[in-house]
Amino acid sequence: MHTYVGELVDLTDPFLTRLDDLTLDEARSRVLAGDADAVRAIGGSFAIVARDGETVRIARSLDRPVRYFLAKKVAGPALIVADRIDAIHDWLKANGFGDQFHPNYTRMVPAHYITTIRIVGCPDPSPSYRRFVVPRPGTLPNDVDAIGRAYVGALSNEIATWLRRIPADAPVGVSFSGGIDSGSVVLVAAHVMRTMGLDLGRLKAFTLDAGDGPDLAQARTFLDAVDMGLFLEPIEVDGAALDVDAVIRITEDYKALDVECAAMGLALLRGIRARYPDWRYLMDGDGGDENMKDYPIEENPELTIRSVVNNPLLYQEGWGVDTMKHSLTYSGGLSRSYVRTYAPARHLGFEGFSPYTRPALVELAGSLPWDALTGYDVDRLYALKGEIVARGVHALTGVEMPVFDKRRFQHGAIEAGAMRRAMPWSEADYRRRFLARYA
């Protein structure tokens, strides 16, 4: 019997982990123990890899994509863990294992689970999962005002915690469209900063204008309505100059809507970086749509109102790790697509933060009595987010928050025809361009 010696190569960057009240070693011990409640209590943004003998456990927050690859060596398997596919590829090439690589052989660690992998050699056992973020549908009352107070109260707590963690004099930007999610982040952030006695002059609302899109006018209308017009800072870019190949390279993904969204995000961040070379901290509302199920069901033929209402984390996690439709390569939902936000920010040296990705808000949203609130009516579902968030913002701040119809980031930053001319390709085209990088 040959004794295999498994190797762990952890390429994740510990300096990107932001913990609220633990050291990294303490958090790593919790992950290694596999105690879901203890891991749930880890506050902050993290990607944690821990090993004990042949057992490796990995846990991440929703905002920190993590991937792994199991390479075959004569002495035994090597498990390579990183935040990017190309980091894994580079390590394999540098160590003589490049011929084993294909991007589809990399695996994405799903958010909200402790992933356990045993590095024991051939045949490789499948990973196992233990959930640590657990919504409990129906535990909140069928009361929009009470839900709003709880949800926006949790939003306020997360923003306050984040503000206490960053330097007291650092400027704070918000990626802002005037929509419900970014609007609530701006209003609650301003309220929290006043409450904490922080300088509101640090705050800016950055709105992308890539060519006659409706967001800039909406952003201006929103901020003028709440007497915060001075906080608006438009970032103008040439929509015809969007670099799709750079977006695919940076995000390592090919889903059309996510590529389009990431293209706009990259353009916004490049504009901010050109204007402010030292700017670091940015907030956004990513995750707000997923929490409140605010996506057009009719655009996905696999979905019905019942599948959306009855699956508490459909938009955060896809169909789930125990289902036939779960993809090991890309995970699902925002667990996969958060790379559209994470990767451009990381590439350009920003530290991003969305309070809507935090477990407290994810669990609260998943604990709503969705069936009673909607009656399985599609229009009622679409109206809920605006009602809940606006009432919660008013209860917390006293401000009447403007509520506009939902619009995707890429559809607000640029005129629709210009968008089609700048990015006319299909998902199959994006996928071919992605795979060509490794041909």
C-alpha positions as CSV (number, residue, x, y, z in Angstrom):
1,M,0.0,0.0,0.0
2,H,1.4,3.4,-1.0
3,T,1.1,6.2,1.5
4,Y,0.2,9.4,-0.3
5,V,1.4,12.7,1.2
6,G,-1.1,15.4,0.4
7,E,0.0,19.0,-0.1
8,L,-2.0,22.2,0.6
9,V,-1.0,25.3,-1.4
10,D,-3.0,28.2,0.0
11,L,-2.7,31.2,-2.3
12,T,-5.4,33.3,-0.7
13,D,-4.3,36.6,0.7
14,P,-4.7,36.8,4.4
15,F,-4.3,40.6,4.3
16,L,-7.7,40.8,2.5
17,T,-9.5,39.2,5.4
18,R,-11.4,41.8,7.5
19,L,-12.6,40.4,10.8
20,D,-14.7,42.3,13.3
21,D,-13.7,40.8,16.6
22,L,-11.4,37.8,16.1
23,T,-7.9,37.1,15.0
24,L,-7.3,35.2,11.8
25,D,-5.9,32.3,13.8
26,E,-9.1,32.2,16.0
27,A,-11.3,32.2,12.9
28,R,-9.2,29.5,11.3
29,S,-9.6,27.3,14.3
30,R,-13.4,27.7,14.1
31,V,-13.4,26.7,10.5
32,L,-11.1,23.7,11.1
33,A,-13.4,22.5,13.9
34,G,-16.3,22.5,11.4
35,D,-18.8,24.0,13.9
36,A,-21.4,25.8,11.8
37,D,-22.6,28.1,14.6
38,A,-19.0,29.1,15.5
39,V,-18.3,30.0,11.8
40,R,-21.5,31.9,11.5
41,A,-20.4,34.0,14.4
42,I,-17.3,35.1,12.4
43,G,-18.0,38.7,11.5
44,G,-16.5,40.5,8.5
45,S,-15.2,39.6,5.1
46,F,-13.1,36.4,4.9
47,A,-11.7,33.5,3.0
48,I,-10.3,31.0,5.4
49,V,-8.4,27.8,4.6
50,A,-7.6,25.4,7.5
51,R,-5.9,22.0,7.5
52,D,-5.6,19.1,9.9
53,G,-3.8,16.1,8.4
54,E,-5.7,14.9,5.2
55,T,-8.7,17.1,6.0
56,V,-9.0,20.7,4.6
57,R,-11.8,23.0,5.4
58,I,-12.6,26.2,3.6
59,A,-15.2,28.9,4.4
60,R,-15.9,32.2,2.8
61,S,-18.2,35.2,3.1
62,L,-20.4,35.9,0.2
63,D,-18.2,38.8,-1.0
64,R,-15.0,36.7,-1.3
65,P,-14.8,34.3,-4.2
66,V,-12.6,31.2,-3.6
67,R,-11.5,28.4,-5.9
68,Y,-9.5,25.2,-5.7
69,F,-7.9,22.6,-7.9
70,L,-6.6,19.1,-7.0
71,A,-3.4,18.4,-8.9
72,K,-1.9,14.9,-9.2
73,K,1.7,14.4,-8.1
74,V,3.8,11.2,-7.7
75,A,4.1,11.7,-4.0
76,G,0.4,12.5,-3.6
77,P,-2.3,15.1,-4.5
78,A,-1.8,18.8,-4.2
79,L,-4.8,21.0,-3.3
80,I,-4.3,24.6,-4.6
81,V,-6.7,27.2,-3.2
82,A,-6.9,30.8,-4.6
83,D,-9.3,33.6,-5.3
84,R,-8.7,33.4,-9.0
85,I,-8.5,30.7,-11.8
86,D,-5.4,32.3,-13.3
87,A,-3.5,32.1,-9.9
88,I,-4.1,28.4,-9.9
89,H,-3.0,28.1,-13.5
90,D,0.2,30.1,-12.9
91,W,1.1,27.8,-9.9
92,L,0.5,24.7,-11.9
93,K,2.6,25.9,-14.8
94,A,5.4,27.1,-12.5
95,N,5.5,23.7,-10.9
96,G,5.4,21.5,-13.9
97,F,1.7,20.5,-13.8
98,G,0.3,22.9,-16.4
99,D,-0.8,20.0,-18.6
100,Q,-3.3,18.9,-15.9
101,F,-5.1,22.3,-16.1
102,H,-8.4,23.2,-17.6
103,P,-10.5,26.1,-16.2
104,N,-13.5,23.9,-15.9
105,Y,-11.5,21.6,-13.5
106,T,-11.3,24.4,-11.0
107,R,-14.0,24.4,-8.3
108,M,-15.7,27.3,-6.6
109,V,-16.3,27.1,-2.9
110,P,-20.0,28.0,-2.3
111,A,-20.6,30.8,0.0
112,H,-22.4,30.1,3.3
113,Y,-21.0,26.6,3.7
114,I,-18.0,25.0,5.3
115,T,-16.5,23.0,2.5
116,T,-14.6,19.9,3.6
117,I,-12.1,18.3,1.2
118,R,-9.9,15.2,1.9
119,I,-6.6,15.2,0.1
120,V,-6.0,11.4,0.1
121,G,-5.1,10.5,-3.5
122,C,-6.9,8.7,-6.3
123,P,-9.8,8.3,-6.4
124,D,-10.6,11.8,-5.0
125,P,-13.5,11.9,-2.7
126,S,-16.2,14.5,-3.4
127,P,-16.3,17.6,-1.1
128,S,-18.9,17.7,1.6
129,Y,-20.7,20.8,2.8
130,R,-22.1,22.1,6.1
131,R,-24.3,25.3,6.0
132,F,-23.5,28.1,8.4
133,V,-25.9,30.8,7.2
134,V,-29.4,29.5,7.9
135,P,-32.6,31.5,7.0
136,R,-35.8,30.4,8.7
137,P,-38.6,31.3,6.4
138,G,-41.7,32.6,8.1
139,T,-40.1,33.5,11.4
140,L,-40.6,37.3,10.8
141,P,-44.2,38.7,11.1
142,N,-46.4,39.4,8.1
143,D,-45.9,43.1,8.8
144,V,-44.0,45.3,6.3
145,D,-43.2,48.0,8.8
146,A,-41.7,45.6,11.3
147,I,-39.7,43.9,8.6
148,G,-38.4,47.2,7.3
149,R,-37.3,48.3,10.8
150,A,-35.5,45.0,11.3
151,Y,-33.9,44.9,7.8
152,V,-32.7,48.5,7.7
153,G,-31.7,48.3,11.4
154,A,-29.4,45.5,10.4
155,L,-28.2,47.5,7.4
156,S,-27.3,50.4,9.8
157,N,-25.4,48.0,12.1
158,E,-23.3,46.6,9.3
159,I,-22.4,50.0,8.0
160,A,-21.5,51.2,11.4
161,T,-19.3,48.2,12.0
162,W,-17.5,48.7,8.7
163,L,-17.0,52.5,9.3
164,R,-15.4,51.7,12.7
165,R,-12.9,49.4,11.0
166,I,-11.6,51.8,8.3
167,P,-9.4,54.8,9.0
168,A,-11.3,57.7,10.6
169,D,-10.2,60.2,8.0
170,A,-10.6,58.0,4.9
171,P,-13.0,59.2,2.1
172,V,-15.9,56.9,1.5
173,G,-17.5,56.4,-1.9
174,V,-20.8,54.8,-2.8
175,S,-21.5,53.3,-6.3
176,F,-24.8,55.1,-6.7
177,S,-27.6,54.9,-9.3
178,G,-30.4,56.3,-7.3
179,G,-32.0,52.8,-7.0
180,I,-33.4,51.3,-3.9
181,D,-30.2,49.5,-2.8
182,S,-27.6,52.2,-3.5
183,G,-30.0,54.8,-2.3
184,S,-30.6,53.1,1.0
185,V,-26.8,52.7,1.5
186,V,-26.2,56.4,0.9
187,L,-29.0,57.5,3.3
188,V,-28.2,55.0,6.0
189,A,-24.4,55.7,5.7
190,A,-25.0,59.5,6.1
191,H,-27.3,58.8,9.1
192,V,-24.7,56.5,10.7
193,M,-21.9,59.0,10.1
194,R,-23.9,61.8,11.7
195,T,-24.7,59.6,14.7
196,M,-21.1,58.6,15.1
197,G,-19.9,62.2,14.8
198,L,-18.0,61.5,11.6
199,D,-17.2,64.1,9.0
200,L,-19.9,63.9,6.2
201,G,-17.4,65.6,3.9
202,R,-15.8,62.2,3.5
203,L,-18.9,60.8,1.7
204,K,-19.4,60.9,-2.1
205,A,-22.0,59.2,-4.3
206,F,-20.3,58.2,-7.6
207,T,-22.7,57.8,-10.6
208,L,-21.5,56.3,-13.9
209,D,-22.4,58.2,-17.1
210,A,-21.3,56.0,-20.0
211,G,-23.5,57.9,-22.5
212,D,-27.1,59.1,-22.1
213,G,-28.1,56.4,-19.6
214,P,-31.0,57.2,-17.3
215,D,-29.1,56.7,-14.0
216,L,-27.5,60.1,-13.8
217,A,-30.8,61.9,-13.9
218,Q,-32.3,59.5,-11.5
219,A,-29.4,59.9,-9.1
220,R,-29.7,63.6,-9.2
221,T,-33.5,63.5,-8.6
222,F,-33.0,61.1,-5.7
223,L,-30.3,63.2,-3.9
224,D,-32.1,66.5,-4.5
225,A,-35.3,65.0,-3.0
226,V,-33.5,64.2,0.2
227,D,-31.4,67.4,0.2
228,M,-28.1,65.7,-0.5
229,G,-27.4,66.9,-4.0
230,L,-23.9,68.1,-3.0
231,F,-22.8,64.5,-2.5
232,L,-23.3,63.5,-6.1
233,E,-20.2,63.1,-8.3
234,P,-20.8,62.0,-11.9
235,I,-18.1,59.8,-13.5
236,E,-18.2,60.3,-17.3
237,V,-16.7,57.7,-19.5
238,D,-16.8,56.8,-23.2
239,G,-19.2,53.9,-23.6
240,A,-17.8,53.0,-27.0
241,A,-14.5,52.3,-25.4
242,L,-15.6,49.5,-23.1
243,D,-12.9,46.8,-23.0
244,V,-14.8,43.5,-23.0
245,D,-11.6,41.3,-23.2
246,A,-10.3,43.1,-20.1
247,V,-13.6,42.4,-18.3
248,I,-13.5,38.7,-19.2
249,R,-9.9,38.5,-18.1
250,I,-10.5,40.3,-14.8
251,T,-13.7,38.5,-13.9
252,E,-12.9,35.1,-15.3
253,D,-16.6,34.6,-16.2
254,Y,-18.7,34.7,-19.3
255,K,-22.4,35.0,-18.2
256,A,-23.7,37.8,-20.4
257,L,-25.5,39.9,-17.7
258,D,-22.5,39.6,-15.4
259,V,-20.0,40.6,-18.1
260,E,-22.1,43.6,-18.9
261,C,-22.5,44.6,-15.3
262,A,-18.8,44.1,-14.7
263,A,-17.9,46.2,-17.7
264,M,-19.8,49.1,-16.3
265,G,-18.3,48.5,-12.8
266,L,-14.8,48.5,-14.3
267,A,-15.5,51.7,-16.2
268,L,-16.8,53.4,-13.0
269,L,-13.8,52.3,-11.0
270,R,-11.3,53.3,-13.6
271,G,-12.9,56.8,-13.7
272,I,-12.7,57.1,-10.0
273,R,-9.1,55.9,-9.9
274,A,-8.1,58.4,-12.6
275,R,-9.7,61.2,-10.7
276,Y,-8.6,60.1,-7.2
277,P,-5.4,58.0,-7.4
278,D,-5.4,57.2,-3.6
279,W,-9.1,56.5,-3.1
280,R,-9.6,53.1,-1.4
281,Y,-13.0,52.5,0.3
282,L,-16.2,52.0,-1.7
283,M,-19.7,50.9,-0.7
284,D,-22.4,49.6,-2.9
285,G,-25.8,47.9,-2.8
286,D,-24.9,44.6,-4.4
287,G,-26.9,41.8,-2.9
288,G,-30.0,43.9,-2.3
289,D,-31.8,42.5,-5.3
290,E,-30.9,39.0,-4.4
291,N,-32.1,39.4,-0.8
292,M,-35.5,40.7,-1.8
293,K,-35.9,38.5,-4.9
294,D,-36.1,41.5,-7.1
295,Y,-35.4,40.0,-10.5
296,P,-37.8,39.6,-13.5
297,I,-39.0,36.0,-13.3
298,E,-40.1,36.1,-16.9
299,E,-36.5,36.5,-18.1
300,N,-35.7,33.0,-16.9
301,P,-37.8,30.1,-18.3
302,E,-36.7,27.8,-15.5
303,L,-38.4,30.0,-12.8
304,T,-41.9,30.4,-11.6
305,I,-43.2,32.6,-8.8
306,R,-43.5,29.5,-6.6
307,S,-39.9,28.4,-7.2
308,V,-38.7,31.9,-6.3
309,V,-40.9,32.3,-3.2
310,N,-40.3,28.8,-1.9
311,N,-36.5,28.9,-2.2
312,P,-35.2,31.3,0.4
313,L,-31.6,31.6,-1.0
314,L,-32.3,31.0,-4.7
315,Y,-30.6,34.3,-5.9
316,Q,-27.7,34.1,-3.4
317,E,-26.8,30.4,-4.0
318,G,-28.6,29.1,-7.1
319,W,-30.4,25.8,-6.7
320,G,-28.2,24.7,-3.8
321,V,-25.3,22.3,-3.3
322,D,-27.6,19.2,-2.9
323,T,-29.4,19.6,-6.2
324,M,-28.8,18.2,-9.7
325,K,-28.4,21.7,-11.1
326,H,-25.5,22.7,-8.8
327,S,-22.3,23.4,-10.6
328,L,-19.0,22.6,-8.8
329,T,-17.2,24.8,-11.3
330,Y,-19.1,28.0,-10.7
331,S,-21.4,27.6,-7.7
332,G,-24.6,29.6,-8.2
333,G,-26.4,32.9,-7.7
334,L,-24.5,35.8,-6.2
335,S,-22.1,33.2,-4.7
336,R,-20.8,32.9,-8.3
337,S,-21.6,36.3,-9.7
338,Y,-20.1,38.5,-6.9
339,V,-16.9,38.2,-8.9
340,R,-18.4,41.0,-11.1
341,T,-17.9,43.3,-8.2
342,Y,-15.0,41.8,-6.3
343,A,-12.6,41.3,-9.2
344,P,-12.7,44.8,-10.8
345,A,-12.3,46.4,-7.3
346,R,-9.4,44.2,-6.4
347,H,-7.8,44.8,-9.8
348,L,-7.8,48.5,-9.3
349,G,-6.8,48.6,-5.6
350,F,-10.2,49.4,-4.0
351,E,-11.6,47.8,-0.9
352,G,-15.3,47.2,-1.6
353,F,-18.1,46.6,0.8
354,S,-21.8,45.8,0.5
355,P,-23.7,45.5,3.7
356,Y,-26.4,43.6,1.9
357,T,-24.1,40.6,1.5
358,R,-23.6,40.2,5.3
359,P,-25.2,37.1,6.9
360,A,-27.5,39.2,9.2
361,L,-29.2,40.8,6.2
362,V,-29.2,37.6,4.1
363,E,-30.8,35.6,6.9
364,L,-33.3,38.3,7.7
365,A,-34.4,38.4,4.1
366,G,-34.6,34.7,3.9
367,S,-36.8,34.6,7.0
368,L,-39.6,36.7,5.6
369,P,-43.0,35.1,5.3
370,W,-42.7,35.3,1.5
371,D,-45.8,33.3,0.7
372,A,-48.0,35.4,3.0
373,L,-46.5,38.7,1.8
374,T,-46.8,38.0,-1.9
375,G,-49.8,35.6,-2.1
376,Y,-47.7,34.2,-5.0
377,D,-48.5,37.3,-7.0
378,V,-45.6,38.5,-9.3
379,D,-46.5,42.2,-9.2
380,R,-46.8,42.1,-5.4
381,L,-43.3,40.4,-5.2
382,Y,-41.8,43.1,-7.3
383,A,-43.3,45.9,-5.2
384,L,-42.1,44.5,-1.9
385,K,-38.5,45.6,-1.8
386,G,-39.3,49.2,-2.3
387,E,-42.0,49.2,0.4
388,I,-39.8,47.3,3.0
389,V,-36.7,49.4,2.5
390,A,-38.4,52.7,2.2
391,R,-40.4,52.2,5.4
392,G,-37.3,50.9,7.2
393,V,-35.2,53.9,6.1
394,H,-38.0,56.3,7.2
395,A,-38.2,54.6,10.6
396,L,-34.5,54.9,11.1
397,T,-33.7,58.3,9.6
398,G,-37.0,60.1,9.2
399,V,-36.2,60.6,5.5
400,E,-38.8,59.8,2.8
401,M,-36.7,57.7,0.4
402,P,-37.6,58.1,-3.3
403,V,-38.4,54.7,-4.9
404,F,-37.8,54.1,-8.6
405,D,-38.5,51.0,-10.7
406,K,-35.7,48.4,-10.8
407,R,-33.1,48.7,-13.5
408,R,-29.9,46.8,-13.9
409,F,-26.7,48.7,-13.5
410,Q,-25.7,48.2,-17.2
411,H,-29.1,49.4,-18.4
412,G,-28.9,52.6,-16.4
413,A,-25.4,53.7,-17.1
414,I,-25.6,53.8,-20.8
415,E,-28.3,54.3,-23.5
416,A,-29.7,50.9,-24.6
417,G,-28.7,51.2,-28.3
418,A,-25.1,52.3,-27.3
419,M,-25.0,49.3,-25.0
420,R,-25.9,46.9,-27.8
421,R,-23.3,48.5,-30.1
422,A,-20.5,48.4,-27.5
423,M,-21.3,44.8,-26.3
424,P,-23.2,43.0,-29.1
425,W,-22.0,39.5,-28.2
426,S,-23.8,36.4,-26.9
427,E,-23.0,34.4,-23.8
428,A,-21.5,31.7,-26.1
429,D,-19.2,34.4,-27.6
430,Y,-18.1,35.4,-24.2
431,R,-17.5,31.8,-23.2
432,R,-15.3,31.2,-26.3
433,R,-13.3,34.3,-25.5
434,F,-12.8,33.2,-21.9
435,L,-11.7,29.6,-22.8
436,A,-9.4,31.0,-25.6
437,R,-7.2,32.4,-22.8
438,Y,-6.2,28.9,-21.9
439,A,-6.1,27.3,-25.3
